[in-house]
Amino acid sequence: MSFFAKEIIDEEWGNYFELTEAGYGALIAIMAAFLLAACFLSGRAEEGKKLKFSTKQLVFSSMAIALATVTSMIKLIDMPMGGSVTFFSMFFICLVGYWYGLKSGLMTAVAYGFLQLVIDPYIISIPQMLTDYIFAFGALGLSGIFSKSKYGLLKGYVIGVLGRYFFTFLSGMIFFGSYASSYNMTAPVYSLIYNGAYIGLEALFTLVLAALPPVDKGLDRVRKMAVFR
């Protein structure tokens, strides 16, 4: 364990673990492999098909990013150490994966992550930046796994949100774990609760709204406009 992480003894914050250079490298490699594996599985499922971006797809994907960006600025709850309950911003990114599949969803979500990094940065290190922005927001593109499934939008949204939660949990545990002792918690528990609070609340609101029959019909009509010629 000492090769990948070392224990920091701090009288004020309590003991916690900090990754070594090897640990940071391993973390980034695991995250990259996670997203690349998703792309590979998508490619196997759609073998023989090339990824093409039509004008319509570019327009709808750009609209989704724009809507997600605007709604991300409407923060219903703003957390002190980063993260917030927004006006359904994650949902718009997940829509792209639902419309066009996993590869397009991941590419759009990663682009959105870079945009969030520019607009609202909270950076303490390069690994933390990659985890909180590129990988966490990029994981929203996992919604494309269920693009052709029944109730694919709801299932895709859930898997995309869980993907983001996974990476924000890692970030909270590794990079912000020193704050856990202030709340008499261990770093994993602190990260689970802290990140689960704002991500889970927004996800709950979104799922309730998306399940309403008028909204569901409207979203189905938008999907037909986005996908079919």
SVG drawing of the C-alpha trace seen along z (x, -y; Angstrom):
<svg xmlns="http://www.w3.org/2000/svg" viewBox="-49 -31 55 38">
<polyline fill="none" stroke="black" stroke-width="0.4" points="0.0,0.0 2.9,-2.4 3.9,-2.2 0.7,-3.8 -0.3,-5.8 1.3,-7.1 -0.2,-8.0 -0.1,-11.7 -0.2,-12.4 -1.7,-15.8 -2.6,-16.9 -5.2,-19.4 -7.0,-17.4 -6.2,-13.9 -4.5,-11.0 -5.3,-10.5 -3.8,-8.9 -2.2,-10.7 -1.4,-9.2 2.2,-8.8 3.3,-9.6 2.8,-6.0 -0.6,-6.1 -1.6,-9.1 -0.4,-7.4 -2.3,-4.3 -5.5,-6.3 -5.3,-8.1 -4.6,-4.8 -7.6,-3.1 -9.9,-6.0 -8.7,-6.1 -9.1,-2.4 -12.6,-2.6 -13.7,-5.1 -11.8,-3.4 -13.4,-0.1 -16.8,-1.7 -15.8,-2.9 -14.5,0.5 -17.7,2.3 -19.7,-0.2 -17.5,0.4 -18.0,4.2 -21.7,3.7 -21.8,1.6 -19.0,3.4 -18.7,2.3 -20.2,-1.1 -18.2,-4.3 -18.7,-7.1 -20.0,-10.0 -21.2,-13.4 -24.0,-14.7 -24.9,-18.4 -28.0,-17.6 -26.1,-15.6 -23.6,-18.4 -26.4,-20.9 -28.4,-18.9 -25.2,-18.0 -24.2,-21.6 -27.6,-22.6 -27.5,-20.0 -24.1,-21.4 -25.4,-24.9 -28.5,-24.1 -26.4,-22.1 -24.0,-25.0 -26.7,-27.5 -28.6,-25.3 -25.4,-24.5 -25.2,-28.2 -28.6,-28.0 -27.5,-26.5 -30.4,-25.6 -27.9,-24.4 -24.2,-25.3 -21.9,-23.1 -19.0,-24.6 -16.3,-22.3 -17.5,-22.2 -20.5,-20.6 -24.1,-21.8 -27.7,-20.9 -28.3,-22.5 -31.3,-23.0 -31.2,-19.5 -27.8,-20.2 -26.6,-16.6 -29.8,-15.5 -29.0,-17.5 -25.6,-15.8 -27.1,-12.4 -29.6,-13.1 -26.8,-13.0 -25.8,-9.5 -29.5,-8.4 -29.9,-9.9 -26.7,-8.9 -25.1,-6.1 -22.1,-5.6 -19.2,-7.0 -21.0,-10.2 -22.2,-10.5 -18.8,-10.1 -17.2,-12.6 -19.9,-15.2 -19.7,-14.7 -15.9,-15.0 -16.2,-18.2 -18.6,-19.5 -16.2,-18.6 -13.5,-20.7 -16.0,-23.5 -16.9,-23.3 -13.2,-23.4 -12.9,-26.7 -16.1,-28.2 -16.1,-27.1 -12.6,-25.7 -11.8,-24.3 -8.3,-22.9 -5.9,-21.7 -3.8,-19.3 -3.8,-17.9 -5.1,-14.4 -7.9,-16.1 -8.8,-18.3 -8.9,-15.2 -11.0,-13.3 -13.5,-16.0 -14.0,-17.5 -12.8,-15.2 -13.7,-11.8 -16.6,-12.8 -18.5,-14.8 -17.3,-12.5 -19.0,-9.6 -22.3,-11.1 -21.9,-9.9 -22.3,-6.4 -26.0,-7.0 -25.4,-5.8 -25.2,-2.2 -29.0,-2.2 -29.6,-4.2 -31.5,-1.4 -33.1,0.1 -36.7,-0.2 -36.8,-3.1 -33.4,-3.9 -33.4,-7.5 -34.2,-6.8 -31.8,-3.9 -29.1,-5.8 -29.5,-8.8 -29.1,-6.6 -25.9,-4.9 -24.5,-8.3 -25.1,-9.8 -23.7,-6.8 -20.6,-7.1 -20.2,-10.7 -20.8,-9.8 -18.1,-7.1 -15.4,-9.6 -16.5,-12.4 -16.5,-9.8 -12.9,-8.9 -11.9,-12.6 -13.6,-13.3 -12.0,-10.4 -8.5,-10.9 -8.1,-14.7 -10.5,-16.0 -10.4,-13.2 -8.6,-15.4 -11.9,-17.3 -13.6,-14.1 -12.1,-14.2 -13.9,-17.5 -17.2,-15.6 -16.0,-12.5 -16.1,-10.4 -13.7,-8.4 -12.7,-9.7 -14.8,-7.2 -17.9,-7.8 -17.5,-11.5 -17.1,-11.4 -20.1,-9.1 -22.4,-11.4 -21.0,-14.7 -21.1,-13.9 -24.2,-11.7 -26.1,-14.6 -26.0,-17.0 -25.8,-14.5 -28.5,-12.3 -30.9,-15.2 -30.6,-16.5 -31.0,-13.0 -34.1,-12.4 -35.7,-15.7 -34.8,-14.9 -36.1,-11.4 -39.4,-12.5 -39.8,-15.2 -38.7,-13.0 -41.2,-10.3 -44.2,-12.6 -46.3,-11.6 -46.3,-15.1 -42.5,-15.4 -41.9,-11.9 -44.0,-12.6 -42.1,-15.8 -38.7,-14.1 -39.8,-11.4 -40.7,-14.0 -37.4,-15.7 -35.6,-12.4 -37.4,-11.8 -36.3,-15.2 -32.7,-14.6 -32.3,-11.0 -34.7,-10.5 -34.4,-12.3"/>
</svg>
